[in-house]
Amino acid sequence: MTAQNGGTLREAWALARPYWFSEERWTARLLLAAIIGMSLGLVGINVRLNYWRADFYNALQNYDESGFFSQIALFTVLAGISVAVGVYQVYLQRMLEIKWRRWMTGVYLKEWLGNQTYYRLQLGGDTTDNPDQRIADDLDMFPAHTLNLTLGLLTNIVQAVSFSMILWSLSGPLTIPLGSLGAVQIPGYMFWAAILYTLIGTGIAIRLGRPLVGLNFDQQRFEADLRYSLVRLRENSESVAFYRGEAREFTVFWNRFGRAFSNFWEIMRRKRLLGFFIGGYSQAAYIFPYLIIVPRFFAEKLQLGVIQQTAGSFIELQDSLSYLIDSYPEIASWQSEVSRLSAFRAQVAKIEAAPHPIEIRHEGEGIAVEGLEISLPDGKILASGLGFEVAPGQALLVTGPTGTGKSTLLRALAGIWPYGRGAVRLGDGPVFFLPQRPYIPLGTLRHALAYPGEEARFDSERLAAVLEQAGLGHLTPDLDKADLWAQRLSIGEQQRLAFARVFLAEPAILFLDEASSALDEAGEAHLYQLLRGMPHRPSIVSVGHRASLRRFHDVVFDLASSQDKVTA
């Protein structure tokens, strides 16, 4: 086994091991034991059928009518048991696969969503492509391929040992005359012929199929890139329609499809080459044992039944030893899945282990910033020497030219920006963030309004009241209507919906990043007056350019003049 394959096996075990030692371990192990037992039972039936083959053909050769029908009856029983066991083996294996996938999906989703990993994966330069595709597709295929390959390998090892012993006992020695030097005897020569035939075929198949690993890895990435670009168009359909950007979008889609198409064509060519070899190799295996053993039959040293049993044993042994050849396309897909999932886990672990130099403490009341420095992912310092305080119930407005880091400052205060250093103290209580373009989840308006809280917490009267406060009272009849609200609502309406969420959540600390930029000044003034008049008096930090915002804030913090700017 190559070092690369050894590394793949270690990575695969690292991915699989947590499930087999999880809270579901006993159910999983019992299912696996049952599946293995059934697989070995099928091997036993296959071995018994090998002996049946000899008795059946001997009965034919000896014109034994009663023996013939007796063997037919025995075959019927063995075949019936084989079918029943085979069906339940597949059923239990599928059950184990879906349970395993469910567990892994839950773990990966929690890791991806926890600690803002889904967000931080996009910040650095060494991003992991399409993590959503790895969770949806790779976690679907990994358990199935792992079980198929592992159980197949175990079954074929047991089958190979069983038929090796049968073939060794049946084939006897092969005498090779060497003239004056005498003769050489090769014991169990049919066994050695099967080993040699399989080793040569396996070596050729691995050489032909090795490129499939990288090609399958790239194919999954190209397909995911294409799906993501199509989803992006659906999410931004109105903007594209206004820009009349259909031709440009088609170019993007077609280029991404072109990469997937070209790579798939390479996979087809490689599989065609591998398919020709595997097909010819498998077909030749049915003739090869007869060519070797037929001289003893024509010499009248063997009965027809023994010939059939020996050839059948050779084919079964060769088929077991050729497992890697026959499964190479699936192995190549499995290796690419292992590689993609391992890379994803490594990147998540790297993010979880990365230090967070900006210290965020939750204590007291209000907001206090001291010695804050904000950097970009490449290490360039964006702002330094920042310090200010926002008392409970006070509002601070952050201003400054574009590019000075106003929005990044809010991300750092919220604890989702990992680049920089300094200390931030946030008062106890819920913290709420209003971006310029709010996130509107799929589902009903009720669900979108209560987000990120649970909609069951609020009755319809409360939801209708906050919609009215935010200037969206006309949407009250649609609270339980499921729609694409991110497309149906204008940007201004989406911003009003975000303010309505604040009225519901009643946070202790509120960050607003150009949260009213799409509203007219009258609408903006109305919503800010409601914020400043909230009974629980939240501490507010806003980012904005409009001069009209100043009257709704107690302190104005000019980022351009309130820092020591340092260039990289």
N, C-alpha and C positions, 0 to 999 in steps of 0.2 A: 504493500500500500504506500502511495506517495505521501510526502509530508503535507501536501495540500489536502489530500483526502483525510489524513489524520487530523488536520486542523478543522476540517468540516465536521468530522465526527465529534470533536470536542465542543465545537460551537452548537451542534445539534443537541448534544446532551445537556449543555448549559441552558438551552431553550426549553427542553422537555422536562428536565429534572424537577423544577418547582411544582408541576402539576402532580407528579407521582408521589410527592411528599406534602401535598396540600391537604386541606380539610376534606377533599373528595377522594383521598388516596385509596381508602378501602373499597369504595364502589368501583373505582377505576381498576384496582388490582384484581378484584373478583371477576370483573368483566374480561380483563385480559387473560386471566387464568382459564376462564371458560372458553375463550376464543382459541387459546393455545391448545387446550385439551381437544377441542373439535378438530383443529388443524392436524394434530397428531393422529387423531382417530381416522381422518381421511387418508393419511399416509398409510396407516395400518390396513385400511380397506384396499388401497392401491397395491400394497404388497400381496395381500390375499388374492387379488385379481390376477397378479402375475403367475401365481401357482395355478390358479383356475385355468389360465390360458394353456398351460402345458397339459392339464387333464382333459380339457375340451378338445384340443387338436389330436391328442392321442386317441381319444374316443372315436373321433372321425376316422383316423388312419386305421384303427382296429375294427371298424364297422360295428361298434358297440352302441346299439340303439338305446338301450336303457341308460347307459352311462351318459349318452348325449343329452337325453331329456333331464337327467339328474343334474347335469352341469347347467342347463338352461334355468332350472328352478333355483339353483344356488346363485347364479348371476342375477336373477330377478331380486332376490333378497338383498344381496350386496349393493346392487344399484339403488334400490329403494332407500336403504339406510344412508348411502352416500348422498343422495339428493336431499333428504331431510336434514342431515347434519350440515351439508353445504349451505342450505338456505338459512338456517339459524346462525351459522357462523357469520355469514354476511350481515344478517340483521343485527347481531350483537356488536359486530365491528362498527357498523354505522352508528349505533347508539353510543359507543365509546368515542367515536370521532366527534360527534356533535356536542357531547358533554365536555370533551377536552377543548374544543373550539370555544364553547361558551365561557369556560373558566379563563382561558388565555385572553379572550376578547375583553372580559371584565378587567383583568389585570392591566392590559395594555392601555385601555381607555383611561383608567384611573391614573396611570403613570403619565400618559400624554396630557391629560387635563390638569393634573396636580402640579403645583408649584409654577403655574403658567408655562409649562414646558412647551405646549403647542405654540405659544407666542415666542418664547426665547429660541426655539429651533429656527425661526426665520431671521433672527438678528445677526448671527455670525455668518462668516463667509463659507464655512464648511457645513452647509445645511444638508439635511437628509431629505431627498426628493420624495414627494408624495407620501407622507406618513399615513394619510387616510387610506391610500391604496394598500399599504402594508398591513394595516389593521383589518381592512375588509377582505382583501383577496388572499394575501400570504397566510393569514391566520386561518383562512378557510382550507387552504391546500396543505399546509404544513402537517397538521395532525393526520389527515388522510394518507398523505404520501409516507409519513413516518411509520404509521401502522402497516401500510401495505408492504413497504420495503422490509421492515423488521420481521413481520410475520412470514413474509415470503422467504426471507433468508433463513429463518429458523426452520421452516417446513422443508425447504430444499436441502438443508444440511442433514436433517434426520432422514429424508428420503434418499439422499446420496449415500449415507452410511448403510442404510438397509439394502439398497440395490447393489452396493459394492460387494457386500457379503454374498448376496445371491449370485451375482455375476462371477465372482471369484470361484465359487464352488461349481458353477456350471461350465465355465469355459475350459478348465483344465490347463495343462501345459501345452505350449507351442514349441515344437522341435524344429530348429533351423539347422539343416546340414551344412557343414563347413568343409566338405571334401575330406582331404587327408588329415585335417585337423580334428575330425570327429563331428560333433554336433553340439548345439547350445539349446538348452531348454529354458523357456520363459514361462514361469508359473502364472496362472490367472491372466493370460495374455489379452483377453477381451477387456478386462478391467484397465490394463495399461493403455490399450488402444483408445478407450473412452477418455482417459485422463489426457493423453497426448492430443487427441482431436479437440477437446475442450480448451486446453491451454492455448493452442494456436489460434482458435477462433476468438477467445476472450481478448488476447493481445491485440488482434487486428481490430476488433470492435471498439476497444477503448481508444485506440489511436484514431479511429474514424469519428467517434462520438464526442471526444473531449471538447471540441469547440462549442458544442451545444450548451455547455454551462454558461459561458459568457453571453452567448446569443440569447438564451432564455432570460437572463438577468436584464439585458438591455431591452428585450421585448416588453417585459412587464413595466419598465420605466417609460418607454415610449407610449404604450397604451394608456398609462395613467396620466401622462402629460396631455395627451389628446383629450381624454375625458375631462380633465381639469379646465382646459381652455374652453370646452363646450359649456361647462357649468358656469364659467365666468361670463360668457355671453348672456346666458339666461338671467344671471344676477344683475347684469348691467344693460339689459336690452333697450331700455329707454334712451340711455346715453348714446349707445351705438346708433340707434335709429335717428336721433337728432343730428349726429355727426355724419349720417349717411356712410357709415363705416363698414358696410357689408362686404365690399370688395377687399378691404384690408383684412377683415376677419377671415374671409375665405382663404386668403393667402396664408395666414397664420395656421388655420386648420389644415390646409392642404400640405403645408410644409411639415407639420407635425405628423400628419397621417403618412406622408412620404417616408419619414424616418421609420415609422412602424412597418410600413409596407416593405421597404427595402430590407429591413432586418428579418421580417417574416419570410421573405423570399430566400434569404440566406439559410434560415432554419429549414425551409422546405428542401433546399438543395442538399443540405447536410443530412437531413433525415432520409432523403431519397437514396443517397449513397449508402447510409447505414442500413436502410431497409433492404436494398439489393443484397448486401452481404448477409444480413441476418436471415432473410428469406432463403437464400441459396444454402447457407450453412445449416438451417433447420431441415430443409428438404433432403439434403445429402445425408443427414443423420439417420434417415429411415432406410437408406440403401446400404450405407457403409458397413453396419454389422453383418448383413447377409453376405457381403463380398468377402468378409474375413472368415466367417464360419462355414460357408457353403461347401468348401472342399471336404470337410469331415462328413457332411450330409451325403454327398455323392459317393463317398467312400463307405457309406452304409454303417457309419459308426454312431450316428445320432438319429433319434426319432424326430418326426415333424414337430411334435409337441415341445421337445427340448429345444429345437431350433427357434420356435416361436417364443418360448420363454426366455431364451438367451438374448434374442434380438430385442424383445420387449424390455428386458432388464438393462441392456445397453442403452436403449433410447431413453428410459427413465433416468438412468444415471447421467447420461449426457445432458438431458434436459435440466436436471437439478444443478449440475455443474455449470450449465450455461445461463444460470439465473441472472448474472450480472450483464450478460450480453442482451438477453431479452428485455431486461428492465432498464437498459441504459438511458432511453429517452426520459423515463420517469425519474431516474436518478439525477439526470442533468437538471430537470425542473426542480427537484427537491434541493439540490445544492444551491441553486439560485435563490430559492426561498430562504434557506438557512442563512445565506450570505446577507440578504436584504434585512431579515429580522434581526440578525446579530448586529448589523451596522446600526439599525434603529435603536436597539437596546443599549449599545455602546454610547450613542449620542445622547440618549436620555440619561444614562448614568453619569456621563460627563457633565451635563447640565446640573444634575442634582448634586454632584460633588463640587461644582465650581463655587469658589468663595463669592460672597456678596458684600463687597467692601462698604456699600452704603448701609449703614445700620438703621433699621427701622424698629422703633420701640412704640408700643401701644400702652400708654399710661397717662394719667391726668386728664386735662382738657385742652382743647384747642390744638394748635400746630406750632412746632418750633423747629427751625432749620439752623444748623450750625456747621460752618466749614464745609459746605457741600461743593463737591467738584463733579462735573458731569463729563463723561468721555464718550466718544463714538466707538463702535466695535473694533475699529482698526487701531485704537489707542489714542487717537487725536483728542485733545482736550477741547470740549465745546464751551464750557463755562466753569469758573472756579471762584472760590472765595464767597460763596453765596450764604447769606444768613438773614433770617427774618422770623417774626413770630406773628401768629394770628390768634387772637384771644377768642374764647367762646362767644359766639354770636357776631363776631367781626367778619368782614369781607375784605379780601385783598385782591387787587387786579394786577396781573402780570402783563406788562407791555414790552414792546421792543420791535425792531425791524425783523422781517422774515429771515430765518436762518440763524437767529441768535440762540435758539434752543428752548423756546417757551414751552412747546408741547412736550419736549423731552424732559423738561423740569417737572411737569406734572406726572409723567410716567415714573420718574425717580421718586417723587413724593408718594406715589401710590404703591411703590415697592415692586414694580414690574420691570424696571430698567436696571440691569446688573452692572453697568459700566460706570465706574466713578468711585468716589469715596466720600465719607462724611457721615453725619448723624441727622436723623429725622425722627422727631417725636410726634406721634399722632395720638390724640386723646382717645380714651376708651369709647366704644360705641361703633355702630356701622359706618363704613366709608362708602361713598357713592361717586361714580365717575360718569360724566356726560361728555362723550366725544362729539366732534363736529357732525359726524354721520353716525347716528345711533344704530345699534344692532337690532334688527327686527327678526325674531325667530319665526320658524314655520308654525302654523297652527291657527287657532282662533285669535281674535283681537283681545279677548280676555287674557289668554296666555301671554300675548305680546306685551300687554299693559302691566301685568304682574311681574314680568321677568326682571331680575333673576329669582324672584320669590315664587312661592307656590300659589297658584291662582285660588286654591281653596281657602286661603287665609282671608280673602276679601269677599264680602258679599256684593251683589250687583249694585246696591244703592251707593256703596262706597266707591266702586269703580265709576259709576255714572257721575258722581260728584267731582272726582278728580279730572275726568274728561271735560266736564263743564268748566272747571277752573282753568284748564289748559287751552280752552277755546276749541275743543273737539266734541262738544256736546252733541253734534249732529251724528256722531258715530255710535252713540249709545245703543240704538236698536241692533247694531251689528256686533255686539259683544261676543256672541256665540257663533259668529260666522267664521269659517275657515277660509282664508284667502292668502294670496301672495301680497301681504301687507307692505312689504318693502318696495313693491312695484306700484301698488295701488295708491299709497300715500306719497304726497310730494315731500321734498326734503324739509320744507317748513313744517308740514304736519308731523313728520317723523321727529323733528326736534321738539315740537309741542308734546308728542307722546312721551318723549324722554323726560320732560319736566313733570308730566303727570306721574311717571314712575317715582320721581323724587317725593312728590306729595304723598304717595302711598308708603314709601319706605321710611320716610322721616329720618334720614341719616344724621349722625352727629357731625360728620365732616363731608364736605361736598367739593369736588373738583369739576370745573367746567372748562372744556377746551373748545373755544369758538362755538359754544353750544347753542347760540342764538343767531348765528351768522346768516341763516336763510330767512329770518323773520324781519318784518318791518320794525321801525323804531317803536311804534306804539305797542305792537305785540311783545317785543322784547322788554319794554318798560313794564308792561303788565305782569309778565312772568317773573321778572326780577323783584318786583314789589311783593309778589306772593312769597318768593323765597325769603326775602328779608323779614317778612311778617310771620313766618312759621313759628308757632308757639314754642317749639323746642330749641329755637335759635341755633342753627348749625354754624360751624366755622366754614367759610367759603373761600376758595381760591379759584379765580377765573383767569383765563387767557383770552384776550380780545384786542382788536384794533380800533373799534369804534370809540370815538370820544364820548359818545352818549352813555357808555357804560360806567364812566368815572363816578357819576352821581349816585350809583348804587353800591359803591364800595367805599370803605373807610380809609384804605391805604392803597396807594399806587406804587408798584415795584417795577421800575424800569430796568429790565434785564441788561440792556446795553450799557447802562451807566452804573449799575450796581454790582459789577463784578470786575475782577482782574482778568482781563482776557489774555490767554496764553496760546500761542500758535505752536503747532507741532514742529 
